């Protein structure tokens, strides 16, 4: 009876160890998948960040260019040099002279 009980306990230990081993494998696999997903998300965010920085650079260059264009235009704009610039309704002929041709 003692040998039978010992054999039964051994079988139970083996099954428990196997069950524990399988659970540990599942846990490690789940952790690995989670780490892989985080790494992919990191890579995606890095690419998006690089793209946004590039876009900021382009927009900054465009803003500088447009500021220069505006500054050059302000030098020759008749509306800005008009002695009657306090009038609230602009004259159509003065406006059209400022528009690009």
Buried (B, 14 or more C-beta within 10 A) or exposed (E): EEEEEEEEEEEEEEEEEEEEEEEEEEEEEEEEEEEEEEEEEEEEEEEEEEEEEEEEEEEEEEEEEEEEEEEEEEEEBEBEEEEEEEEEEEEEEBEEEEEEE
